[in-house]
Amino acid sequence: MNNAMTFDRLVAIDYSGSGSPTAANPGISVWSMSPEGVFLRIVEDPNRGRARIHWSRHNLNAWLGNLVTEKRQRTLIGIDHGFAWPVAAMPQPT
């Protein structure tokens, strides 16, 4: 019996938490693996005619929400993110 888990799609995200949630951030990039095993860079709106379009955290969140609910495909999402406590929430020295 083959119990291997399979996915229809693999998405890899290089994530950055810098800047505001709605600002375009060059530290965020999104890639998806083609059926042939080749990673393709995903841009927010390829019809804008720009060579490189940066994601915002807000737009990435909306895109991921649509991806997993509308497509109904088994999707594995990997995020390269250094989790850290927000500086604004840390106690300030007195």
PDB file of N, CA, C and O in Angstrom:
ATOM      1  N   MET A   1       0.841  -1.182   0.000  1.00  0.00           N
ATOM      2  CA  MET A   1       0.000   0.000   0.000  1.00  0.00           C
ATOM      3  C   MET A   1       0.881   1.239   0.000  1.00  0.00           C
ATOM      4  O   MET A   1       1.816   1.341   0.795  1.00  0.00           O
ATOM      5  N   ASN A   2       0.588   2.171  -0.883  1.00  0.00           N
ATOM      6  CA  ASN A   2       1.359   3.412  -0.977  1.00  0.00           C
ATOM      7  C   ASN A   2       0.668   4.483  -0.142  1.00  0.00           C
ATOM      8  O   ASN A   2      -0.424   4.935  -0.487  1.00  0.00           O
ATOM      9  N   ASN A   3       1.304   4.887   0.954  1.00  0.00           N
ATOM     10  CA  ASN A   3       0.745   5.910   1.830  1.00  0.00           C
ATOM     11  C   ASN A   3       1.402   7.268   1.620  1.00  0.00           C
ATOM     12  O   ASN A   3       1.260   8.165   2.452  1.00  0.00           O
ATOM     13  N   ALA A   4       2.118   7.422   0.513  1.00  0.00           N
ATOM     14  CA  ALA A   4       2.811   8.693   0.258  1.00  0.00           C
ATOM     15  C   ALA A   4       1.796   9.806   0.053  1.00  0.00           C
ATOM     16  O   ALA A   4       0.810   9.649  -0.668  1.00  0.00           O
ATOM     17  N   MET A   5       2.057  10.936   0.702  1.00  0.00           N
ATOM     18  CA  MET A   5       1.198  12.096   0.538  1.00  0.00           C
ATOM     19  C   MET A   5       1.586  12.795  -0.754  1.00  0.00           C
ATOM     20  O   MET A   5       2.770  13.011  -1.015  1.00  0.00           O
ATOM     21  N   THR A   6       0.607  13.146  -1.555  1.00  0.00           N
ATOM     22  CA  THR A   6       0.895  13.835  -2.801  1.00  0.00           C
ATOM     23  C   THR A   6       0.200  15.185  -2.815  1.00  0.00           C
ATOM     24  O   THR A   6      -0.808  15.393  -2.140  1.00  0.00           O
ATOM     25  N   PHE A   7       0.752  16.086  -3.590  1.00  0.00           N
ATOM     26  CA  PHE A   7       0.214  17.434  -3.720  1.00  0.00           C
ATOM     27  C   PHE A   7       0.083  17.766  -5.192  1.00  0.00           C
ATOM     28  O   PHE A   7       0.829  17.265  -6.033  1.00  0.00           O
ATOM     29  N   ASP A   8      -0.883  18.624  -5.483  1.00  0.00           N
ATOM     30  CA  ASP A   8      -1.082  19.074  -6.849  1.00  0.00           C
ATOM     31  C   ASP A   8      -0.171  20.248  -7.185  1.00  0.00           C
ATOM     32  O   ASP A   8       0.113  20.513  -8.353  1.00  0.00           O
ATOM     33  N   ARG A   9       0.279  20.939  -6.161  1.00  0.00           N
ATOM     34  CA  ARG A   9       1.052  22.153  -6.387  1.00  0.00           C
ATOM     35  C   ARG A   9       1.967  22.401  -5.190  1.00  0.00           C
ATOM     36  O   ARG A   9       1.628  22.079  -4.051  1.00  0.00           O
ATOM     37  N   LEU A  10       3.133  22.983  -5.474  1.00  0.00           N
ATOM     38  CA  LEU A  10       4.066  23.401  -4.437  1.00  0.00           C
ATOM     39  C   LEU A  10       4.323  24.888  -4.620  1.00  0.00           C
ATOM     40  O   LEU A  10       4.665  25.334  -5.716  1.00  0.00           O
ATOM     41  N   VAL A  11       4.160  25.652  -3.550  1.00  0.00           N
ATOM     42  CA  VAL A  11       4.417  27.088  -3.565  1.00  0.00           C
ATOM     43  C   VAL A  11       5.496  27.371  -2.531  1.00  0.00           C
ATOM     44  O   VAL A  11       5.403  26.928  -1.387  1.00  0.00           O
ATOM     45  N   ALA A  12       6.527  28.118  -2.944  1.00  0.00           N
ATOM     46  CA  ALA A  12       7.616  28.503  -2.045  1.00  0.00           C
ATOM     47  C   ALA A  12       7.626  30.021  -1.925  1.00  0.00           C
ATOM     48  O   ALA A  12       7.534  30.735  -2.924  1.00  0.00           O
ATOM     49  N   ILE A  13       7.740  30.504  -0.690  1.00  0.00           N
ATOM     50  CA  ILE A  13       7.682  31.943  -0.431  1.00  0.00           C
ATOM     51  C   ILE A  13       8.908  32.367   0.358  1.00  0.00           C
ATOM     52  O   ILE A  13       9.207  31.811   1.415  1.00  0.00           O
ATOM     53  N   ASP A  14       9.618  33.364  -0.173  1.00  0.00           N
ATOM     54  CA  ASP A  14      10.692  34.016   0.565  1.00  0.00           C
ATOM     55  C   ASP A  14      10.049  35.254   1.179  1.00  0.00           C
ATOM     56  O   ASP A  14       9.631  36.163   0.462  1.00  0.00           O
ATOM     57  N   TYR A  15       9.970  35.288   2.512  1.00  0.00           N
ATOM     58  CA  TYR A  15       9.126  36.260   3.205  1.00  0.00           C
ATOM     59  C   TYR A  15       9.964  37.264   3.981  1.00  0.00           C
ATOM     60  O   TYR A  15      11.027  36.940   4.509  1.00  0.00           O
ATOM     61  N   SER A  16       9.461  38.487   4.036  1.00  0.00           N
ATOM     62  CA  SER A  16      10.072  39.524   4.860  1.00  0.00           C
ATOM     63  C   SER A  16       8.974  40.261   5.606  1.00  0.00           C
ATOM     64  O   SER A  16       7.931  40.571   5.030  1.00  0.00           O
ATOM     65  N   GLY A  17       9.199  40.541   6.873  1.00  0.00           N
ATOM     66  CA  GLY A  17       8.223  41.263   7.663  1.00  0.00           C
ATOM     67  C   GLY A  17       8.549  42.738   7.796  1.00  0.00           C
ATOM     68  O   GLY A  17       7.944  43.441   8.605  1.00  0.00           O
ATOM     69  N   SER A  18       9.504  43.208   7.006  1.00  0.00           N
ATOM     70  CA  SER A  18       9.881  44.617   7.143  1.00  0.00           C
ATOM     71  C   SER A  18       8.859  45.513   6.456  1.00  0.00           C
ATOM     72  O   SER A  18       8.139  45.085   5.554  1.00  0.00           O
ATOM     73  N   GLY A  19       8.812  46.757   6.901  1.00  0.00           N
ATOM     74  CA  GLY A  19       7.893  47.730   6.306  1.00  0.00           C
ATOM     75  C   GLY A  19       6.464  47.525   6.772  1.00  0.00           C
ATOM     76  O   GLY A  19       6.187  46.700   7.642  1.00  0.00           O
ATOM     77  N   SER A  20       5.562  48.294   6.174  1.00  0.00           N
ATOM     78  CA  SER A  20       4.151  48.183   6.551  1.00  0.00           C
ATOM     79  C   SER A  20       3.513  47.008   5.812  1.00  0.00           C
ATOM     80  O   SER A  20       4.019  46.592   4.770  1.00  0.00           O
ATOM     81  N   PRO A  21       2.414  46.468   6.334  1.00  0.00           N
ATOM     82  CA  PRO A  21       1.763  45.318   5.698  1.00  0.00           C
ATOM     83  C   PRO A  21       1.257  45.588   4.280  1.00  0.00           C
ATOM     84  O   PRO A  21       1.111  44.655   3.491  1.00  0.00           O
ATOM     85  N   THR A  22       0.989  46.850   3.951  1.00  0.00           N
ATOM     86  CA  THR A  22       0.439  47.155   2.632  1.00  0.00           C
ATOM     87  C   THR A  22       1.481  47.680   1.644  1.00  0.00           C
ATOM     88  O   THR A  22       1.164  47.887   0.472  1.00  0.00           O
ATOM     89  N   ALA A  23       2.711  47.898   2.093  1.00  0.00           N
ATOM     90  CA  ALA A  23       3.757  48.433   1.218  1.00  0.00           C
ATOM     91  C   ALA A  23       4.376  47.324   0.365  1.00  0.00           C
ATOM     92  O   ALA A  23       4.576  46.205   0.838  1.00  0.00           O
ATOM     93  N   ALA A  24       4.678  47.647  -0.901  1.00  0.00           N
ATOM     94  CA  ALA A  24       5.405  46.710  -1.759  1.00  0.00           C
ATOM     95  C   ALA A  24       6.763  46.444  -1.129  1.00  0.00           C
ATOM     96  O   ALA A  24       7.459  47.372  -0.718  1.00  0.00           O
ATOM     97  N   ASN A  25       7.133  45.175  -1.055  1.00  0.00           N
ATOM     98  CA  ASN A  25       8.334  44.787  -0.327  1.00  0.00           C
ATOM     99  C   ASN A  25       9.234  43.938  -1.223  1.00  0.00           C
ATOM    100  O   ASN A  25       8.844  42.830  -1.591  1.00  0.00           O
ATOM    101  N   PRO A  26      10.427  44.422  -1.585  1.00  0.00           N
ATOM    102  CA  PRO A  26      11.304  43.626  -2.435  1.00  0.00           C
ATOM    103  C   PRO A  26      11.827  42.364  -1.758  1.00  0.00           C
ATOM    104  O   PRO A  26      12.411  41.507  -2.421  1.00  0.00           O
ATOM    105  N   GLY A  27      11.625  42.239  -0.450  1.00  0.00           N
ATOM    106  CA  GLY A  27      12.073  41.054   0.276  1.00  0.00           C
ATOM    107  C   GLY A  27      11.100  39.891   0.212  1.00  0.00           C
ATOM    108  O   GLY A  27      11.368  38.833   0.781  1.00  0.00           O
ATOM    109  N   ILE A  28       9.980  40.065  -0.468  1.00  0.00           N
ATOM    110  CA  ILE A  28       8.990  38.989  -0.590  1.00  0.00           C
ATOM    111  C   ILE A  28       8.970  38.517  -2.041  1.00  0.00           C
ATOM    112  O   ILE A  28       8.766  39.317  -2.955  1.00  0.00           O
ATOM    113  N   SER A  29       9.180  37.229  -2.249  1.00  0.00           N
ATOM    114  CA  SER A  29       9.030  36.663  -3.582  1.00  0.00           C
ATOM    115  C   SER A  29       8.282  35.339  -3.472  1.00  0.00           C
ATOM    116  O   SER A  29       8.378  34.639  -2.464  1.00  0.00           O
ATOM    117  N   VAL A  30       7.540  35.011  -4.516  1.00  0.00           N
ATOM    118  CA  VAL A  30       6.677  33.833  -4.517  1.00  0.00           C
ATOM    119  C   VAL A  30       6.997  33.001  -5.755  1.00  0.00           C
ATOM    120  O   VAL A  30       7.112  33.523  -6.864  1.00  0.00           O
ATOM    121  N   TRP A  31       7.136  31.706  -5.540  1.00  0.00           N
ATOM    122  CA  TRP A  31       7.469  30.776  -6.618  1.00  0.00           C
ATOM    123  C   TRP A  31       6.507  29.603  -6.580  1.00  0.00           C
ATOM    124  O   TRP A  31       6.051  29.207  -5.508  1.00  0.00           O
ATOM    125  N   SER A  32       6.196  29.046  -7.737  1.00  0.00           N
ATOM    126  CA  SER A  32       5.346  27.868  -7.821  1.00  0.00           C
ATOM    127  C   SER A  32       6.013  26.858  -8.747  1.00  0.00           C
ATOM    128  O   SER A  32       6.590  27.231  -9.768  1.00  0.00           O
ATOM    129  N   MET A  33       5.933  25.584  -8.390  1.00  0.00           N
ATOM    130  CA  MET A  33       6.556  24.552  -9.211  1.00  0.00           C
ATOM    131  C   MET A  33       5.603  24.120 -10.318  1.00  0.00           C
ATOM    132  O   MET A  33       4.434  23.825 -10.069  1.00  0.00           O
ATOM    133  N   SER A  34       6.111  24.089 -11.524  1.00  0.00           N
ATOM    134  CA  SER A  34       5.321  23.625 -12.668  1.00  0.00           C
ATOM    135  C   SER A  34       5.204  22.101 -12.606  1.00  0.00           C
ATOM    136  O   SER A  34       5.948  21.456 -11.866  1.00  0.00           O
ATOM    137  N   PRO A  35       4.282  21.519 -13.374  1.00  0.00           N
ATOM    138  CA  PRO A  35       4.180  20.046 -13.401  1.00  0.00           C
ATOM    139  C   PRO A  35       5.475  19.363 -13.846  1.00  0.00           C
ATOM    140  O   PRO A  35       5.702  18.195 -13.531  1.00  0.00           O
ATOM    141  N   GLU A  36       6.326  20.093 -14.579  1.00  0.00           N
ATOM    142  CA  GLU A  36       7.603  19.531 -15.031  1.00  0.00           C
ATOM    143  C   GLU A  36       8.691  19.640 -13.965  1.00  0.00           C
ATOM    144  O   GLU A  36       9.808  19.170 -14.182  1.00  0.00           O
ATOM    145  N   GLY A  37       8.389  20.249 -12.822  1.00  0.00           N
ATOM    146  CA  GLY A  37       9.358  20.375 -11.742  1.00  0.00           C
ATOM    147  C   GLY A  37      10.207  21.626 -11.812  1.00  0.00           C
ATOM    148  O   GLY A  37      11.247  21.702 -11.157  1.00  0.00           O
ATOM    149  N   VAL A  38       9.788  22.604 -12.588  1.00  0.00           N
ATOM    150  CA  VAL A  38      10.522  23.855 -12.725  1.00  0.00           C
ATOM    151  C   VAL A  38       9.828  24.921 -11.889  1.00  0.00           C
ATOM    152  O   VAL A  38       8.612  25.090 -11.976  1.00  0.00           O
ATOM    153  N   PHE A  39      10.617  25.653 -11.064  1.00  0.00           N
ATOM    154  CA  PHE A  39      10.031  26.735 -10.277  1.00  0.00           C
ATOM    155  C   PHE A  39       9.861  27.980 -11.138  1.00  0.00           C
ATOM    156  O   PHE A  39      10.792  28.400 -11.826  1.00  0.00           O
ATOM    157  N   LEU A  40       8.674  28.562 -11.097  1.00  0.00           N
ATOM    158  CA  LEU A  40       8.349  29.768 -11.838  1.00  0.00           C
ATOM    159  C   LEU A  40       8.014  30.866 -10.848  1.00  0.00           C
ATOM    160  O   LEU A  40       7.277  30.637  -9.889  1.00  0.00           O
ATOM    161  N   ARG A  41       8.551  32.063 -11.074  1.00  0.00           N
ATOM    162  CA  ARG A  41       8.254  33.177 -10.183  1.00  0.00           C
ATOM    163  C   ARG A  41       6.846  33.689 -10.453  1.00  0.00           C
ATOM    164  O   ARG A  41       6.443  33.861 -11.603  1.00  0.00           O
ATOM    165  N   ILE A  42       6.108  33.930  -9.378  1.00  0.00           N
ATOM    166  CA  ILE A  42       4.752  34.444  -9.470  1.00  0.00           C
ATOM    167  C   ILE A  42       4.796  35.937  -9.177  1.00  0.00           C
ATOM    168  O   ILE A  42       5.386  36.359  -8.183  1.00  0.00           O
ATOM    169  N   VAL A  43       4.179  36.730 -10.033  1.00  0.00           N
ATOM    170  CA  VAL A  43       4.081  38.167  -9.792  1.00  0.00           C
ATOM    171  C   VAL A  43       2.619  38.496  -9.535  1.00  0.00           C
ATOM    172  O   VAL A  43       1.728  37.756  -9.951  1.00  0.00           O
ATOM    173  N   GLU A  44       2.374  39.601  -8.852  1.00  0.00           N
ATOM    174  CA  GLU A  44       1.006  39.967  -8.486  1.00  0.00           C
ATOM    175  C   GLU A  44       0.110  40.150  -9.702  1.00  0.00           C
ATOM    176  O   GLU A  44      -0.996  39.612  -9.756  1.00  0.00           O
ATOM    177  N   ASP A  45       0.586  40.901 -10.663  1.00  0.00           N
ATOM    178  CA  ASP A  45      -0.248  41.222 -11.818  1.00  0.00           C
ATOM    179  C   ASP A  45       0.628  41.273 -13.064  1.00  0.00           C
ATOM    180  O   ASP A  45       1.181  42.325 -13.384  1.00  0.00           O
ATOM    181  N   PRO A  46       0.762  40.161 -13.768  1.00  0.00           N
ATOM    182  CA  PRO A  46       1.646  40.146 -14.929  1.00  0.00           C
ATOM    183  C   PRO A  46       1.179  41.068 -16.047  1.00  0.00           C
ATOM    184  O   PRO A  46       1.950  41.348 -16.965  1.00  0.00           O
ATOM    185  N   ASN A  47      -0.054  41.544 -15.998  1.00  0.00           N
ATOM    186  CA  ASN A  47      -0.572  42.433 -17.036  1.00  0.00           C
ATOM    187  C   ASN A  47      -0.163  43.891 -16.838  1.00  0.00           C
ATOM    188  O   ASN A  47      -0.482  44.735 -17.675  1.00  0.00           O
ATOM    189  N   ARG A  48       0.532  44.199 -15.756  1.00  0.00           N
ATOM    190  CA  ARG A  48       0.929  45.587 -15.502  1.00  0.00           C
ATOM    191  C   ARG A  48       2.118  46.018 -16.359  1.00  0.00           C
ATOM    192  O   ARG A  48       2.446  47.203 -16.422  1.00  0.00           O
ATOM    193  N   GLY A  49       2.760  45.055 -17.015  1.00  0.00           N
ATOM    194  CA  GLY A  49       3.849  45.388 -17.925  1.00  0.00           C
ATOM    195  C   GLY A  49       5.160  45.728 -17.247  1.00  0.00           C
ATOM    196  O   GLY A  49       6.031  46.328 -17.877  1.00  0.00           O
ATOM    197  N   ARG A  50       5.328  45.371 -16.003  1.00  0.00           N
ATOM    198  CA  ARG A  50       6.576  45.643 -15.296  1.00  0.00           C
ATOM    199  C   ARG A  50       7.423  44.374 -15.250  1.00  0.00           C
ATOM    200  O   ARG A  50       6.904  43.261 -15.162  1.00  0.00           O
ATOM    201  N   ALA A  51       8.724  44.567 -15.311  1.00  0.00           N
ATOM    202  CA  ALA A  51       9.630  43.422 -15.290  1.00  0.00           C
ATOM    203  C   ALA A  51       9.616  42.727 -13.926  1.00  0.00           C
ATOM    204  O   ALA A  51       9.778  41.509 -13.838  1.00  0.00           O
ATOM    205  N   ARG A  52       9.422  43.511 -12.869  1.00  0.00           N
ATOM    206  CA  ARG A  52       9.423  42.934 -11.531  1.00  0.00           C
ATOM    207  C   ARG A  52       8.434  43.695 -10.671  1.00  0.00           C
ATOM    208  O   ARG A  52       8.509  44.917 -10.540  1.00  0.00           O
ATOM    209  N   ILE A  53       7.523  42.967 -10.097  1.00  0.00           N
ATOM    210  CA  ILE A  53       6.507  43.567  -9.230  1.00  0.00           C
ATOM    211  C   ILE A  53       6.682  42.971  -7.840  1.00  0.00           C
ATOM    212  O   ILE A  53       6.732  41.750  -7.692  1.00  0.00           O
ATOM    213  N   HIS A  54       6.774  43.817  -6.825  1.00  0.00           N
ATOM    214  CA  HIS A  54       6.972  43.350  -5.456  1.00  0.00           C
ATOM    215  C   HIS A  54       5.635  43.118  -4.765  1.00  0.00           C
ATOM    216  O   HIS A  54       4.670  43.853  -4.973  1.00  0.00           O
ATOM    217  N   TRP A  55       5.605  42.094  -3.954  1.00  0.00           N
ATOM    218  CA  TRP A  55       4.427  41.768  -3.154  1.00  0.00           C
ATOM    219  C   TRP A  55       4.395  42.622  -1.899  1.00  0.00           C
ATOM    220  O   TRP A  55       5.437  43.057  -1.409  1.00  0.00           O
ATOM    221  N   SER A  56       3.199  42.861  -1.382  1.00  0.00           N
ATOM    222  CA  SER A  56       3.039  43.366  -0.020  1.00  0.00           C
ATOM    223  C   SER A  56       2.570  42.173   0.813  1.00  0.00           C
ATOM    224  O   SER A  56       2.071  41.189   0.267  1.00  0.00           O
ATOM    225  N   ARG A  57       2.728  42.260   2.118  1.00  0.00           N
ATOM    226  CA  ARG A  57       2.238  41.164   2.970  1.00  0.00           C
ATOM    227  C   ARG A  57       0.727  41.038   2.857  1.00  0.00           C
ATOM    228  O   ARG A  57       0.190  39.930   2.885  1.00  0.00           O
ATOM    229  N   HIS A  58       0.044  42.159   2.732  1.00  0.00           N
ATOM    230  CA  HIS A  58      -1.414  42.146   2.588  1.00  0.00           C
ATOM    231  C   HIS A  58      -1.832  41.411   1.311  1.00  0.00           C
ATOM    232  O   HIS A  58      -2.713  40.553   1.352  1.00  0.00           O
ATOM    233  N   ASN A  59      -1.202  41.744   0.178  1.00  0.00           N
ATOM    234  CA  ASN A  59      -1.541  41.091  -1.085  1.00  0.00           C
ATOM    235  C   ASN A  59      -1.181  39.608  -1.080  1.00  0.00           C
ATOM    236  O   ASN A  59      -1.908  38.786  -1.639  1.00  0.00           O
ATOM    237  N   LEU A  60      -0.063  39.269  -0.450  1.00  0.00           N
ATOM    238  CA  LEU A  60       0.331  37.870  -0.351  1.00  0.00           C
ATOM    239  C   LEU A  60      -0.706  37.082   0.440  1.00  0.00           C
ATOM    240  O   LEU A  60      -1.084  35.978   0.047  1.00  0.00           O
ATOM    241  N   ASN A  61      -1.163  37.640   1.544  1.00  0.00           N
ATOM    242  CA  ASN A  61      -2.183  36.987   2.362  1.00  0.00           C
ATOM    243  C   ASN A  61      -3.464  36.745   1.559  1.00  0.00           C
ATOM    244  O   ASN A  61      -4.037  35.656   1.616  1.00  0.00           O
ATOM    245  N   ALA A  62      -3.908  37.746   0.820  1.00  0.00           N
ATOM    246  CA  ALA A  62      -5.123  37.601   0.007  1.00  0.00           C
ATOM    247  C   ALA A  62      -4.916  36.563  -1.091  1.00  0.00           C
ATOM    248  O   ALA A  62      -5.802  35.749  -1.349  1.00  0.00           O
ATOM    249  N   TRP A  63      -3.758  36.587  -1.736  1.00  0.00           N
ATOM    250  CA  TRP A  63      -3.472  35.628  -2.814  1.00  0.00           C
ATOM    251  C   TRP A  63      -3.468  34.201  -2.285  1.00  0.00           C
ATOM    252  O   TRP A  63      -4.039  33.307  -2.909  1.00  0.00           O
ATOM    253  N   LEU A  64      -2.821  33.977  -1.128  1.00  0.00           N
ATOM    254  CA  LEU A  64      -2.794  32.641  -0.537  1.00  0.00           C
ATOM    255  C   LEU A  64      -4.193  32.173  -0.154  1.00  0.00           C
ATOM    256  O   LEU A  64      -4.539  31.009  -0.356  1.00  0.00           O
ATOM    257  N   GLY A  65      -4.995  33.078   0.397  1.00  0.00           N
ATOM    258  CA  GLY A  65      -6.369  32.715   0.749  1.00  0.00           C
ATOM    259  C   GLY A  65      -7.158  32.257  -0.469  1.00  0.00           C
ATOM    260  O   GLY A  65      -7.875  31.259  -0.410  1.00  0.00           O
ATOM    261  N   ASN A  66      -7.026  32.984  -1.567  1.00  0.00           N
ATOM    262  CA  ASN A  66      -7.705  32.593  -2.802  1.00  0.00           C
ATOM    263  C   ASN A  66      -7.154  31.290  -3.354  1.00  0.00           C
ATOM    264  O   ASN A  66      -7.909  30.451  -3.844  1.00  0.00           O
ATOM    265  N   LEU A  67      -5.852  31.120  -3.277  1.00  0.00           N
ATOM    266  CA  LEU A  67      -5.204  29.931  -3.812  1.00  0.00           C
ATOM    267  C   LEU A  67      -5.744  28.660  -3.175  1.00  0.00           C
ATOM    268  O   LEU A  67      -6.056  27.696  -3.875  1.00  0.00           O
ATOM    269  N   VAL A  68      -5.855  28.653  -1.868  1.00  0.00           N
ATOM    270  CA  VAL A  68      -6.257  27.423  -1.178  1.00  0.00           C
ATOM    271  C   VAL A  68      -7.763  27.217  -1.138  1.00  0.00           C
ATOM    272  O   VAL A  68      -8.212  26.100  -0.877  1.00  0.00           O
ATOM    273  N   THR A  69      -8.561  28.252  -1.387  1.00  0.00           N
ATOM    274  CA  THR A  69     -10.010  28.072  -1.344  1.00  0.00           C
ATOM    275  C   THR A  69     -10.653  27.961  -2.721  1.00  0.00           C
ATOM    276  O   THR A  69     -11.630  27.230  -2.882  1.00  0.00           O
ATOM    277  N   GLU A  70     -10.129  28.668  -3.714  1.00  0.00           N
ATOM    278  CA  GLU A  70     -10.772  28.660  -5.031  1.00  0.00           C
ATOM    279  C   GLU A  70     -10.315  27.513  -5.918  1.00  0.00           C
ATOM    280  O   GLU A  70     -11.129  26.932  -6.635  1.00  0.00           O
ATOM    281  N   LYS A  71      -9.063  27.182  -5.887  1.00  0.00           N
ATOM    282  CA  LYS A  71      -8.523  26.179  -6.811  1.00  0.00           C
ATOM    283  C   LYS A  71      -8.881  24.755  -6.408  1.00  0.00           C
ATOM    284  O   LYS A  71      -8.965  23.875  -7.264  1.00  0.00           O
ATOM    285  N   ARG A  72      -9.090  24.522  -5.135  1.00  0.00           N
ATOM    286  CA  ARG A  72      -9.417  23.189  -4.613  1.00  0.00           C
ATOM    287  C   ARG A  72      -8.382  22.143  -5.021  1.00  0.00           C
ATOM    288  O   ARG A  72      -8.718  21.008  -5.359  1.00  0.00           O
ATOM    289  N   GLN A  73      -7.110  22.558  -4.980  1.00  0.00           N
ATOM    290  CA  GLN A  73      -6.022  21.644  -5.246  1.00  0.00           C
ATOM    291  C   GLN A  73      -5.241  21.426  -3.963  1.00  0.00           C
ATOM    292  O   GLN A  73      -5.157  22.312  -3.113  1.00  0.00           O
ATOM    293  N   ARG A  74      -4.675  20.248  -3.834  1.00  0.00           N
ATOM    294  CA  ARG A  74      -3.830  19.963  -2.675  1.00  0.00           C
ATOM    295  C   ARG A  74      -2.541  20.741  -2.854  1.00  0.00           C
ATOM    296  O   ARG A  74      -1.768  20.479  -3.775  1.00  0.00           O
ATOM    297  N   THR A  75      -2.316  21.695  -1.972  1.00  0.00           N
ATOM    298  CA  THR A  75      -1.201  22.619  -2.125  1.00  0.00           C
ATOM    299  C   THR A  75      -0.306  22.571  -0.894  1.00  0.00           C
ATOM    300  O   THR A  75      -0.780  22.683   0.237  1.00  0.00           O
ATOM    301  N   LEU A  76       0.979  22.406  -1.126  1.00  0.00           N
ATOM    302  CA  LEU A  76       1.974  22.491  -0.069  1.00  0.00           C
ATOM    303  C   LEU A  76       2.616  23.861  -0.183  1.00  0.00           C
ATOM    304  O   LEU A  76       3.151  24.210  -1.235  1.00  0.00           O
ATOM    305  N   ILE A  77       2.569  24.647   0.900  1.00  0.00           N
ATOM    306  CA  ILE A  77       3.120  25.991   0.905  1.00  0.00           C
ATOM    307  C   ILE A  77       4.267  26.038   1.902  1.00  0.00           C
ATOM    308  O   ILE A  77       4.085  25.758   3.087  1.00  0.00           O
ATOM    309  N   GLY A  78       5.448  26.393   1.413  1.00  0.00           N
ATOM    310  CA  GLY A  78       6.624  26.535   2.269  1.00  0.00           C
ATOM    311  C   GLY A  78       6.992  28.001   2.376  1.00  0.00           C
ATOM    312  O   GLY A  78       7.062  28.704   1.367  1.00  0.00           O
ATOM    313  N   ILE A  79       7.229  28.470   3.603  1.00  0.00           N
ATOM    314  CA  ILE A  79       7.555  29.877   3.818  1.00  0.00           C
ATOM    315  C   ILE A  79       8.894  29.978   4.535  1.00  0.00           C
ATOM    316  O   ILE A  79       9.069  29.441   5.629  1.00  0.00           O
ATOM    317  N   ASP A  80       9.839  30.675   3.904  1.00  0.00           N
ATOM    318  CA  ASP A  80      11.133  30.957   4.520  1.00  0.00           C
ATOM    319  C   ASP A  80      10.975  32.273   5.276  1.00  0.00           C
ATOM    320  O   ASP A  80      11.012  33.353   4.686  1.00  0.00           O
ATOM    321  N   HIS A  81      10.799  32.164   6.583  1.00  0.00           N
ATOM    322  CA  HIS A  81      10.511  33.346   7.396  1.00  0.00           C
ATOM    323  C   HIS A  81      11.188  33.187   8.749  1.00  0.00           C
ATOM    324  O   HIS A  81      11.017  32.168   9.419  1.00  0.00           O
ATOM    325  N   GLY A  82      11.950  34.186   9.147  1.00  0.00           N
ATOM    326  CA  GLY A  82      12.538  34.182  10.477  1.00  0.00           C
ATOM    327  C   GLY A  82      11.531  34.771  11.460  1.00  0.00           C
ATOM    328  O   GLY A  82      11.404  35.991  11.564  1.00  0.00           O
ATOM    329  N   PHE A  83      10.825  33.920  12.172  1.00  0.00           N
ATOM    330  CA  PHE A  83       9.801  34.405  13.083  1.00  0.00           C
ATOM    331  C   PHE A  83      10.431  35.161  14.244  1.00  0.00           C
ATOM    332  O   PHE A  83      11.399  34.697  14.846  1.00  0.00           O
ATOM    333  N   ALA A  84       9.889  36.298  14.545  1.00  0.00           N
ATOM    334  CA  ALA A  84      10.417  37.124  15.625  1.00  0.00           C
ATOM    335  C   ALA A  84       9.278  37.925  16.245  1.00  0.00           C
ATOM    336  O   ALA A  84       8.268  38.200  15.598  1.00  0.00           O
ATOM    337  N   TRP A  85       9.457  38.285  17.487  1.00  0.00           N
ATOM    338  CA  TRP A  85       8.482  39.112  18.187  1.00  0.00           C
ATOM    339  C   TRP A  85       8.573  40.529  17.639  1.00  0.00           C
ATOM    340  O   TRP A  85       9.681  41.049  17.507  1.00  0.00           O
ATOM    341  N   PRO A  86       7.444  41.186  17.310  1.00  0.00           N
ATOM    342  CA  PRO A  86       7.501  42.544  16.785  1.00  0.00           C
ATOM    343  C   PRO A  86       8.156  43.521  17.776  1.00  0.00           C
ATOM    344  O   PRO A  86       7.822  43.526  18.961  1.00  0.00           O
ATOM    345  N   VAL A  87       9.071  44.330  17.290  1.00  0.00           N
ATOM    346  CA  VAL A  87       9.795  45.273  18.139  1.00  0.00           C
ATOM    347  C   VAL A  87       8.829  46.177  18.896  1.00  0.00           C
ATOM    348  O   VAL A  87       9.061  46.487  20.064  1.00  0.00           O
ATOM    349  N   ALA A  88       7.740  46.607  18.241  1.00  0.00           N
ATOM    350  CA  ALA A  88       6.783  47.507  18.879  1.00  0.00           C
ATOM    351  C   ALA A  88       6.104  46.865  20.090  1.00  0.00           C
ATOM    352  O   ALA A  88       5.617  47.568  20.975  1.00  0.00           O
ATOM    353  N   ALA A  89       6.071  45.541  20.129  1.00  0.00           N
ATOM    354  CA  ALA A  89       5.413  44.853  21.248  1.00  0.00           C
ATOM    355  C   ALA A  89       6.370  44.528  22.389  1.00  0.00           C
ATOM    356  O   ALA A  89       5.938  44.057  23.441  1.00  0.00           O
ATOM    357  N   MET A  90       7.648  44.771  22.196  1.00  0.00           N
ATOM    358  CA  MET A  90       8.624  44.455  23.228  1.00  0.00           C
ATOM    359  C   MET A  90       8.672  45.552  24.289  1.00  0.00           C
ATOM    360  O   MET A  90       8.493  46.727  23.966  1.00  0.00           O
ATOM    361  N   PRO A  91       8.908  45.192  25.535  1.00  0.00           N
ATOM    362  CA  PRO A  91       9.017  46.202  26.582  1.00  0.00           C
ATOM    363  C   PRO A  91      10.190  47.146  26.293  1.00  0.00           C
ATOM    364  O   PRO A  91      11.271  46.709  25.899  1.00  0.00           O
ATOM    365  N   GLN A  92       9.963  48.403  26.489  1.00  0.00           N
ATOM    366  CA  GLN A  92      11.002  49.419  26.248  1.00  0.00           C
ATOM    367  C   GLN A  92      11.784  49.634  27.542  1.00  0.00           C
ATOM    368  O   GLN A  92      11.200  49.656  28.626  1.00  0.00           O
ATOM    369  N   PRO A  93      13.105  49.792  27.431  1.00  0.00           N
ATOM    370  CA  PRO A  93      13.913  50.026  28.636  1.00  0.00           C
ATOM    371  C   PRO A  93      13.527  51.364  29.276  1.00  0.00           C
ATOM    372  O   PRO A  93      13.185  52.327  28.589  1.00  0.00           O
ATOM    373  N   THR A  94      13.591  51.395  30.577  1.00  0.00           N
ATOM    374  CA  THR A  94      13.263  52.641  31.297  1.00  0.00           C
ATOM    375  C   THR A  94      14.509  53.334  31.785  1.00  0.00           C
ATOM    376  O   THR A  94      14.422  54.393  32.408  1.00  0.00           O
TER     377      THR A  94
END
